[in-house]
Amino acid sequence: MQQNIQGMVSDIIYKNMENNYTVFEIICDDEVFTAVGIVPDIAIGEKVSVYGEFYVHPVYGQQLKVSYLEKLLPQTKDEIYLYLSSGVIKGIGQKTAKKIVDTFGDDTARILQQEPEKLLSIRGMTPEKVERIKNMFAFQKFLKDIMSIFSQYGLSQNHAMRLFKLYGFSALSLLQENPYFLLDVFPELDFKKVDRLALEMGVMPDDKRRISAKILNLLTLAANNEGHTCLPENRLKQLCIRTLDLPVEKIEEALEALSQERRIVKDEVDSQEMVFLYGYYECERYIADKILSMLKEYDDIDNIDRKISSFEEKNGIAFSPNQKKAIKMALTQGVSIITGGPGTGKTTIIKCIIQIFEGEGKKVFLCAPTGRAAKRMQAACERESKTIHRLLEMTVLDTHVIFQKGPNNPLKCDVIVVDEMSMVDSFLMNYLLAATKPSTRIVLVGDKDQLPSVGAGNVLKDLIKSQIVPCTTLTEVYRQSENSFIVLNAHRINRGEFPHLQKESDFYFIQKNSQQEILKTIIDLVTKKLPNYLSCDPMTDIQVLCPSKKGIVGMYNLNRVLQQYLNPPHPSKKEYAYKENLFRVGDKVMQVKNNYSLEYEIVQGEEKGRVSTGIFNGDIGVVRDIDRAQGTLEILFDDEKLVYYDFSLLDDLELAYAMTVHKSQGSEFRCIVMPIVETYPILMTRNLLYTAVTRAKELVVLVGKKSALEYMIANQKEAMRYSALCDFLLRGQSNMQLQVL
C-alpha cells in the first residue's frame, strides 16, 4: 500500500552517482525513516515528499521503497538557508547562503525562482553560480511537472529521470507533442499505460500516431517475447482492431505510412503477406544474401580420406560413413551444417575438422553464443574458443553496442566453427556474417531439435529447411555413449517414445502425484541423496530445471525453498532484499537480460586482470559479498568474471538454484533434476523435455506424474516462429539461377 511521508533529509547513507540509487533518512515529526530507491539529487536539509511502500528487511528492519520523490522547495528564510548551505548547488556554501537570505529576507524564495539575476548584486555571486541556481529550480519544476503526469499512469520516476538525461528540458515538450515516443525510448513500457496517458492528454482515438505506436509495439513484443521476426499482416491488423477499436482502413493507412517511413517492411513470405520491423527485415535479407555468396566448393585439401584415417588411428576411433560425410562436407564447402543429438560424435568430428584444417596451414576460430558453451567447446577441442560477442570484439559506446569486427575490419581467419547454433538468433548471425570474409569457410554445429534461440529468429532451422546449405544429420550414437541411458532416452524422447527405466542407471523417473510430494522429493534429492550418491556439491553440480516459473514446483518457489536449505541465513552472511528476492552471500544467481555495458574483471587464467564488458542472459554466478553502504553485490560469474553489481540492476538478476529449461540452453551440469507436472501445454512439449535431458552429463532424475511425462513426450507442438530466412534463401537462389540463364 502506497504511503506518503513529508519531512527533511537528515542523512544520506549511500548514493550511486551514475543512476541515483540512494539510501537516505528522513525526519518526520521527530521520527526517522530509512528510504531506498532511485531518486533525483538530494541533499541533507532538503524538504521532500516521498511516496512508496513500507517493507521489513530481514537485517535492516523497516524501510520505505520509494516509487516517487518530490522536492518541496523551501519557503521560509531558515529553510532556504539550510537548503542553500547544504552544498546542493556547487559553489554556494554557508557564507554565501547567509548573504542571500540576509539580502532578500522573506522575498528570497520568490527571487530564487523568478528573478535569480538579482543575486548578482551579492558579492561573490557569479553568472555561473546564478545559472546553476536557475537550472536547479528548472529541474525541480520539470521533475514535478513530468511526475505529475507519470505518477497517474503507473510510470516510474526512474523513467522520468532517464528521459531527462536523454532529452534534457525538451523531454516534456516531446512528451506533450507525442506521448507515444515513450515506447520508442522505453520498449518495455506497457502500451496500455502510455495509451491512457496519451488519450487523456488529448490524442484522438484514430490519431495515426496512436495506430503507428500500436503496430510497432506489437511487432516489438512479437520479437522480444515470442521470437518472431515478422507477423502476418492480417493477424497484425486484427490485433490492432481488437485493441484500438478502429476500422481496418485506419490500420491500413498507418501501415502504409510506416512503410513509407521505412520503419516497417511488407513482403510476401511463403505465399503470405508479412510485416517486419525494418531492422529484422534487413537482417534476414543480409543473412540470406551472405550465405548464398559464400556457398562454394573448395578442392584445396588433398587426400582427405587418408587424413581422416590418420585421425582415427591416432585417437583409436572409427568414424561411421555418415560422420565421414560430415567431415568431408565441412572441409570442402564454403558453408556447412552438422546437426545431431547427444552422443552422435559432433565434438569428435569438430576436432578432426580442426586438425585437418590446421594441418593445411589454415587459421581456425572457434566460437559459441554463450560463455558456458564456449568454455565447454574450448575444453573439448583443446583450442581457444570465444563467445561470438567477444570474437567480434564488442564494445559499448554511450549505451550503444558496437562490434569492432565488421565489413571494414573482418575476422582474419580461414575457417570459423560455431557450436550450439540452435541458440544463435538473427541479429547475432547477421553480425557474425558481416565480419566474415567471403573466402572464409563457416561450419555451423548444433542440435536442430533443441529449443530455439531466446532472441528473435529461427536461424538453424531455416537454414536446414531451405535445403540450400549442405547439411549432415548425425543419427548413430557414438560407441562411447551406447551405455548411457541419458543418451539412449534423449533419442527415445525425440522419437516420441517413453524412456527406458532400470535400476542402477544414469536416468531415473520417480513417480509422485501431488505437487507437495514432488517438492518434498526434490528437496530431499538435491540436499541429501544426490550429493551423497555422486559425491558432489549440490551448489555447482546439481541443477533443478523447471518447465514453468509459477506454481509450487515452479522456478520461483523452488528457488526460495532451496535457498533455505542450501544457503540458510546466518549472522555472518550479509543479505539484501529486493522485491520478491532475498539475495544472500553464497547464493547461486543468474543474469536474465543481456547487459552489454556491465564491467567485469577476469580474476584467473591467462587473462587475469583484464577488464572487459558484457554479462549476458543465462550467465551464472555466486554472490561473494554485499556492500550495503556502496549499494553493490560482488558476484563471480563462471568462476572467472568478477562484477560489482549495483542494487539498481537487481531486476536483471534471479536466484539460480532452479532455472527454466530455456535458460539452461548451452549449459551442461553433472546432474539435472526436473519436476514433471501439468502446466501450460506450450510448456509441456517434447523438445523442452529433450532439451532438459540433454543438459545432463552424468545423471537425470525426473520427479512427477507419469501421465504428465507421457503428455510431454507425445506433444510435438512447438511454439511456431514467424521468420523469413528460409524464404529469402530460396528466393535468392532462384534469382541467381535466373541470372545465370
Salt bridges, closest charged atoms under 4 A:
ASP41 OD1 - LYS15 NZ 3.29
GLU46 OE2 - LYS71 NZ 3.23
GLU70 OE2 - LYS144 NZ 3.45
GLU79 OE2 - LYS47 NZ 3.11
ASP102 OD2 - LYS98 NZ 2.86
ASP107 OD2 - ARG110 NH2 2.91
GLU115 OE2 - ARG110 NH1 2.52
GLU115 OE1 - LYS118 NZ 3.35
GLU117 OE2 - LYS134 NZ 3.78
ASP145 OD2 - LYS141 NZ 2.88
ASP184 OD1 - ARG263 NH2 3.23
GLU188 OE2 - HIS159 NE2 3.14
GLU188 OE2 - ARG162 NH1 3.79
ASP195 OD1 - ARG210 NE 2.79
GLU200 OE2 - ARG196 NH1 3.95
ASP206 OD2 - LYS250 NZ 3.78
ASP207 OD2 - ARG209 NH2 2.90
GLU226 OE1 - HIS228 NE2 3.43
GLU233 OE2 - LYS237 NZ 3.63
GLU233 OE2 - LYS266 NZ 3.36
GLU252 OE2 - LYS237 NZ 2.99
ASP267 OD2 - ARG731 NH1 3.00
ASP300 OD2 - LYS362 NZ 2.96
ASP300 OD2 - ARG441 NH2 2.63
ASP305 OD1 - LYS328 NZ 2.72
GLU358 OE1 - ARG383 NH2 2.82
GLU360 OE2 - LYS307 NZ 2.43
GLU420 OE2 - ARG376 NH2 2.98
ASP449 OD1 - LYS448 NZ 3.57
GLU497 OE1 - ARG492 NH1 3.09
GLU497 OE2 - ARG495 NE 3.30
ASP524 OD2 - LYS529 NZ 3.39
ASP541 OD2 - ARG670 NH1 3.61
GLU575 OE2 - ARG584 NE 2.62
GLU607 OE1 - ARG390 NH2 2.48
GLU607 OE2 - ARG610 NE 2.99
ASP625 OD1 - LYS574 NZ 3.09
GLU634 OE2 - ARG624 NH2 3.16
ASP638 OD1 - ARG372 NE 3.32
ASP651 OD1 - LYS579 NZ 2.94
ASP652 OD1 - LYS593 NZ 3.80
GLU668 OE1 - ARG376 NE 3.49
GLU678 OE2 - LYS705 NZ 3.39
GLU698 OE2 - ARG670 NE 3.00
GLU718 OE1 - LYS461 NZ 2.65
ASP727 OD2 - ARG731 NH2 2.90
